[in-house]
Amino acid sequence: MSGDRGATDPAARHGLGRPAILLAAGAAATGVAATGYALQRSRAARYRVDGEGLIAAGLSLPDDVEHHFTTVSDGGRIHAVERGRGPTVVLVHGITLGVAVWAHQLRHLAPGHRVIAIGQRGHGQSLAGTQGYSLERMAEDLAELLESLEVRDATVVGHSLGGMVAQLLALHHSDVIARRVSSLVLVATSATGAPAVPGALRAAGTALATRSLSISAAKGKGIYLQEDLATWLTRLSFGAKPQPADVELTRSMIDAMSPSALAEMLGPLVAFDVRAELGRILVPTQVVVGTRDVLTPPRRARILADGLADARLTQLAGCGHMVMLERPNELADAIGAVRAR
């Protein structure tokens, strides 16, 4: 039988023994990996933009923004930028981002509004204090800044993590809401921090990601170890046909984020769940989501809007997670609509 097998085995016909087969398979796998890496690099190259390109795209902070640095009650320092006069719009960014993500809003809303973009602790020039990185502490930061900057009749616009923080502000700081906030815009966000997966699996995934980030921090590395991969993964936050400058701005903010700070935020973020409390948020609210948002998809936005006492849902066709960059005009319309209610 062995002679017959040797006569019919394709590997034997081509002079390949089993070790050679394994080597050939390994070479093929390496070739596939190399092809994938080359494709990744090629795709990432589409979104490379230098500093001058970001400025040309209007994605730098205006020269005349006013900078505020506020020491909050646990000793942390929160950075905010302000521009313009008029009805107040407060902008709260998502995880791994920063005040620069609101460049369009600081430029285009400021002629008729007082626009304040707040940097959350652990991002940019904002530093955590003794109470760390819980979302409740971030909501406390926001409440203290609204008081410190003497904000009144404001629309608070929260994106992703910032939208979760805005929900906690409304739930746990009703006195500040009554004095300082007239409406909310919750953008690409959710009432829960993780999709409906088993708790053990969610915990294991969070622990693995936290450990990976801690190792990166110990080695002096960033969140992503490879720049082309970082660019391509960042692109997944966008919908159809993103502008290269938008992708590069987002990637650069992620690259500037401390892995150790992000590691400490993951647990509180994943554990976030206020679905049972949403009915206590009474201020007029606009919920905005892109139909191609893979991070906080439309079904989660619908759950959020349905649970709120006074909310309307806007879905933006073809838009991804980065609404403020992808659809600044539609976001401005949503802000205007909720203020008019």
N, C-alpha and C positions, 0 to 999 in steps of 0.2 A: 504493500500500500504506500510505503514511503516513496518508492520510485514513481508510482503513478502521480502522487501529490506533487513531487518535484516537477513532473512534466507538465502539470496543469496550473500550478501556482504562478500567477503573473510575476511575483517577486523573483521566483527562481528563474523564470525565463529571461529576466533582465539581469541576472547575476547578483541579486540582492538577498543577503541573509537577513535574519531578524534584527541584529544590531544595526545593519545598514538601513533597514526600514525605519527604525526609531530615529536614526540620524536624519533620514530624509524627511520624516514627519516633523522633526524639530526644526529643520531648515525651512520647511514650508510654513510652519507656525511663525517662525522668526520673520519670514518674508511678509506674511499677512500683517504682523505687528508693525514692521517697518513701513509697509504701505499705509496702514492706519495712521502712524505717526506723521508720515509725510503729508497725508490728506489733512490731518489736524493742523499741521503747521501752515499748509496752504490756505485753509479756511480762516485760521486765525489772522493771517497776514492781511486779509481784507479789512480787518477792523483796527489796524494800527494807525494811530493818529498822534502826531507830536503836539507839544504845547501850543504852538502857533495855530495848529488846526483846531484845537479846542477853543481857543480865543475867537477864531474866525466863525466858529459855530455858535458863539454866544454862550459857551459853557464855562466861563470864568466868572467869579464874583465881581459885580460892578465895583469900580474904584471907590465909590462914595458910600459903601455900606458902613454902618456904625457897628463896632464890635463891643459886645458886653461880656464880661466875665463875672459870674455870680457864684459866690461861695454858699453852698447849701448846707442844711442843718447837720449832715453827717460829715462835714469837712470836704466834700467833693467840690469840684469846680466845673461849672457848666458854661460853655461858650455859646453865644447866640449872635447872629448878625441881624441888622435892622435897616430897612430902607423905606422911604416914602411916608406920606401922611394921608390920613383918612380912616375909614372903617378898618379895623384890625383883622389881619389874617395871620394866624400862627401856624407854622409848618413844622411837623415832627417827622423825621426821616426813619427809614427802616434799618434793620440790622446790617452791619458792615458798610453802611453808607455815611453821609455827612451833609453838612449844610450846603455844599456845592451842588448837590443833586437838585436843589431848588433854584438853580441859576436862572432858568426861564421865568419862574414866578417872581423872583426878586427884580428882574428887569421889566416884566410886562404888567405885573399887578401894581407895582409901586407908584406909578403916576396917579392912581386914585385910591390907594390903600396904604396903611401902615403894615408892612410885611415883616414878620419876624420869623427867622429860621433858627430852630434850636438844635444844637448838637447834643445827642444823648451821651450819657457817661460811657466812657470806654471807646468813644469815637472821636477822631480828630483831636481838637484841643480840649475836649471835655474829659475830666478825670473823676474816677470813682472815689468815694469816701469810705468810711468804715463799714457801711452797710452793704457794700458790694453791688451786685448787678441784678437784683430781683426786679421784675417788672413793676411791682408795687413801689419800689424805691424810685424807679424812673418816673412813675406817675407823681410821686412826691416832688421830685425835681421840677417837673412841669408845673405843678401847683405853686411851688415857691417862686419860679420864674415869672409866672403870670402876676403874682403879687408884687415881686420886686420891680418889674417893668411897668407896673400900674396899668395893666391891660384892662380894657372894658369893652363889652359888647363884641367879643371876638368870635370869629369862626376858627375853630381848631381843625386843622387838616392833618390827619395822621396816616402815614403810608406803612403798610405791612406791620412790622413791630411797633412803629409809631401809632398805628391805628389801635393796636391792643393797649398801648399806654393811654391813649385818649379814652378808650372805654373804661379803664380803671380810674382815670381822673373823674369821669362822670359818675362812676359808682361809689367811689370812696372819698371824694372831695366835693360833695354837693354844695357846700358853702362857697367854695371857690367858683364852681360853675354858676351859682346864683349871682355872684358879684361880677364875674369876669367873662363868662362864655355864653353866647346866644345860640350857637349852632355848631354842628360837627360835620366834617366830611371824612368818611372812612374809606381809604383808597387801597385796593388790592390787599385786603386784610381779612380777618376771620375772628370769630368768637372763640376759636380753639387754636391751640398752638401746634397740633399734630393731627394728621388724618386718622381715620378710625381703623387703627391697627391694634392687635392685642398688646396689652400693657407690658408684658414681659419682653416682647419683640421691640417695642418702642424704647423701653429702658435699656435694652442691650445695645440698640443702635446709638442711643445718646451716649452711653458709656464709651463705646468704641470711638465715636467722633470726638468726644472730649479727650480721650487718651491720645488720639492722633494729634490733636491740636496742641496738647501739652508737650508732646515730644517735639513738635515743630518749634514751639516757643523755646524749649530748652536748647535746641540746636541753633537758635537765632534765625530761624526760617520764617517765611510768611505763611499765610493760610494755604496758599497753593505753592507747591514746590517747583512747578514748571510753568513758565510764562505763557506759552502757547496754549496749554491746557486751561489755564486761568481765563484767557481770552475766550476760548470756545465755550467753556462752562458759563461764563458771564453772558455770552450771547443767548443762551437758553432762557435767560430771564426776560427776553424781549419777544414780541410778536413778529408779525410778518415784516420783512425787509427793514430791519433797524438801521439807523444811521451809524456809520462807523464811529463818529465822535461820541455818540451816546454810549456805545459799548465800551469805548476806551475810558471815558470818564468813570463809568461804573467800575470797571476793572481796576482802575488806579485807586479808587476809594477802598475796594476790597483788599488790595495789596497793602494799603496803609494800616489796616486793622490789626491790632495785636491778637495773635492766636490765643494767648492765655486769657485775654478778656473775653474773646468769643467763646472759649471753652466754658467759662463760668456762666455765660448767658444761656447756653443751650438747655440746661436742665429746667430753669424757670420758663423759658420759651415753650418747650415741649409740654410742660405741665399746665400751661395757661388754658383755662376753660371757664368762661363766664356765661355760657348759654342759658343757664337757669336764672341768671340775674338781669338779662338784657331788658326785660320789661320795666325795670326801674330807671332806665335812661330815658328821660322825658324830653330833652331838647330836640328840636328839629334836626334830622340827620339825613345826609345824602350818602349812600353807599355806591362806590364806583369800582367797577371791575372790568378788565379786558377779557374778551371771549377766548383769547389764547394764553391766558395766564396759567402756567402749569404749576406755580408755587402756591397760589391761593385761588383755585379755580372758581368759576361762576357759581357752582352749586354751594360752595361755602359762603359766598357773598349773599346768596338768596337766604340761607339759614340765618345769617346775621341780620339782614334787612327785615325778615319776617318776625324775628324775635324782639325787635325794637318797637317802642311805643309809637314813634312818629318818624318813619323812615321811608325813603323812596330809593329805588335801585336803578342805577344807570349802567348799562353794559355797552362797552366800546368794541365794535366789531374789529377783529384782527389785532387788537392791542394785547400786549403781554403784561408783565408784572410792573414794568417801569413807566407807569402812566404819566408821571410828571415830565418825563423826557419824551415819550412817544406821542402823547396827546395833550400838550400844554393848553391848547385852546379849549378843548372839551372839558379839561379840568377847571379852567377858569369859569366856564359856563356853569359847571356844577356848583362851584363856590357862590357864584352870583345867584343861582336858583335857590339855594338853601337860605341865603341871606334875605331873599325876597319873600319867603314864606311867613 
